[in-house]
């Protein structure tokens, strides 16, 4: 009888996982279909290039810049942070899956035990604390920013593979979706206004990028060697529309990153790139 009840419980969990995945995937496919219908000549794989897909000259300039990036010295600092041993002699590679290689596409991840979204930055800090080191401030570009730039670089070529597999995970996904579509600030803008409704059009001097593919290339170096993480960009966007930005690493931005990243599933990662 106990085994029968256990079997029913497992079946119920599997059914919830399938339903959660179906709900999340249904929304992702609707967004993909929107863009493939609107821009049928843009290959899906090219969405990783953001607004560059709309401007061939800008794409050529980008390719030229990436041959000898102006932030090469920052990337060297990032690698040095990654390789520096802890006081106990261990390194990040010792406590991360696969030595930290080809893992970034799995994040953000919903941690069922903790009941919340966990970002790659959270994993880095967990590794530090487990090895007797102080956690880094999540929004600090010189520490966590550079370190995750290198860590994400170790996953270049991996396809985004964010999973929504339970009712609790779907709730976090839906919270992120709510933030993405909610109008905010004195200018009454939402993320979707720019990156779904008006993607491919200009806002002042800037071409607006497609939401799909955006999460594949952060952190970025903007205008030279200024590193920006994805959540720092969330806060900047909120401030641009005159809305009070949220805490980097807080539940709202973590859930937004979870939703946002899921939309890019199936696209290859390419971290630490140049953007205007």
N, C-alpha and C positions, 0 to 999 in steps of 0.2 A: 504493500500500500504506500509505504514511504517513497519507494522508487517511482511509483506511478505519479505521486504528487510532485516529486522532484522533476519528473519528465514534463508535467504540465507547466511548472514554473519556468523551466528552460524554454519550452515552446512559446510561452507568453513573452519572455524576454526577447526571443528571436523575432516574434511578431512586432514588438515595439521597435526593435532595431530596424526592421524592414520598413515600417511606417515612417520612422524618423528620417531614414535615408531617402525614401521616396519623396517626402515633403521638401527636403532641402534640394534634392536633385531636380525636382520639378521646377523650382524657382530658378536654379542655375541654367537649366535648358531654355527657359523662357527668355532669359537675358541673352544667351548665346543666339537664339533664333532671332531676337530683335536686331542684333548687330549684323548677323549674316544676311538678313533680308535688306537692311539699310546699306550695308557696304559689302556686296557680294564678291567684289574683286580682291578683298583683303583676306589672305589665308589665315586661318585660325591661329596657326603657330606664330604669326607675326604680331599678334596682340601683345606679346611680351615687350614690344618696343614702344608701347604707349603712344603718345601723340606723334611720334616719329613716323608712324604708318601713314600719316596724312601729308607728309612733306618730304619729298625725295631729297631735296637739297639739305635739309636738316639731318636726315638720316646719313647722308654722305659725310657731313661735317662730324656727326657723332662717331662714325666708323674711324675717321681720321684721328679724332681726339683719343679714342680708346686704344689706338696703336701705341701712343706714348702719353698716358693719362697724366694730367697735372697733379693728381693726388697720389702718385706712385710712392712718395715718401710716407704718406699716411698709411698706405697699405703695408709698408715695411714695419711701421709701428704696430699695426694690427697683428701681423704675424708674430712679432716679438712678444706681444701680450699673450698670444695663444700658446707660444712655446715656453714661456717663463714658468718654471716649476713653482709649486706651492712650497711653503716652509717645510712640509713633510716629505718633499721630494717628488710627489706625484704631480700629474698635469691634467689639464682638461680632458685630453684624449683618454686618460685612464678611467674616467667615470662617465663618459658619454657613449651611447650605443655606436658601434662600428668606428670607435675612435673619433667620433664627431663627423665622419664623412657620410654624405648622402642621407642626412636626417632632417634637414631644414624643411623639406617639402611636406613633412608630416605635421608641422606646427603652423598655427596654434592647434593644440590638441585638448579635447575635453577629458579631464581627469575625473573618472567616476568616483574614485575613493575620496577625493577632496571636494567633489561637487562643483567644479569650476573650470574655466578655460585656463590652460597653462600655455604660455608663450615660450619661444626658444630662450628669451631673456630670463624667464623664470628658471629654466633648466640650468642655465649657466650659473645663476646665483645659488641654486640648490647644490650644484657641484662645488662651488666655492665654500659654502657653509659646511658641507660634509667633510671638507678637507681642512677645516679650521681657519678659513679665511673670512673676512668681512664681506658681506654682499655689496655689490656695486649699486649705485643709484641708477635706476632704470633709464632715466632721461639724460644721463651724462654721455655726451658724444665722445669724450676722450678716453673713456674706459669701456663701458658696456657697448657704446656705439661702435668703436673700432674693433673690439673683440668679436662682436657678432657679425661685423662686416667680413672678417676673415672666416668665421665659422660658417656663415652662409655661402661664402665663396667655395668652401669645401663641398658644397652640394650643387655647384653649377652643373647644369645638364639634367639634374633630377627633376622629375615632373611633380608638380604640386599635387598632394594627395591628402588633403584634409578630410577627416571623416566625421560624420554625424550619425551616431549609432544607438542613441537612447533617447527617451523622452526628456531627460535632464539636458542632454546635449542639444536637442532640438529647441528647448526653451532658451538656451544661451544663444543659439543661432538666430532665433526669432527676435531676441533682444537686440542683437547686432543689426539685424535687418531693420528693426524699428528705428534705430539711431541713423542708419544710412538713408532712410526715406523721410525722416522727420525734418521739417523746415525749422530753422533755428536762427537766432540773432536778429538784429535790427533790419538786416537785409532780407530776412525770410527765405534763406536758401537751404537746400538740402544737398547732401553728397550726390544724390540721384539727379537733381536738377542739372548739375554740371556734367556728370560722368556717365549718365544714361540718356537723358532727354536731349542734351546739347553736345554730346561727344562728337568731335569732328568739326565743331564750330569754334570761333574765336571769342574769348572773353577779354576785352581790351586787346593787348598784344599777344596773348597766350592762346595756343591751340589746346582745346580740352581733350583729354585722353579718354579712352574707353575704360570702364571699370574693370572689365576682364583683362587680366594681364598685369594690372597695376601692382599687385602684391608679390610678383615674381622677382622684382629687381631691387628690393630695399635691403639694407640702407643704400642711399644714393649720395653722391658728391655733387653738390649744386654750385655752379658758377666757378668751379675750380677745386678747392679742397675743403669746402664746408660740408661736413657729414650731417645728413638728416636721417633719422630713423622713421619708420612708418608711422608710429604713434606720435612722434613730434610733428609730423606732417598733418595728422588729424587735428592736433591742437592748433596748429598754425591756420588751417582752413577754417576752423571754428572762429578763431580770432578775426580772420579776414571778413567774415560775415557779421562781425560784432556780437559774437556769442562767447560767453565765458567757457574757455576750454576745460576739459576734464583732466584728472590726474593721469599721467602716463603710467601704465601698468595697473590701473584701476579696473574694476569689473566692466564698466561701460566701454572703455576703449579695447579691452581684451575681447569682449564679445563682438565688437565691431570688426576687429581684426580677424576673428574667427569666421564671421560671415563673409567679409571682404575676401579673405584668402580662399575660402571654399569656392567662390565664383571663378577662380583661376585654375581649378583642378584640371589636370591634363596638360598644362603648359609647362615648359621647361624654365627652371630658375636660372637667373643670371644676376648675381649680386654685385654690389659695389661698382655701380656704373655712373657715368656722367649724365647730369641733367642740368638744364638751364637754371 
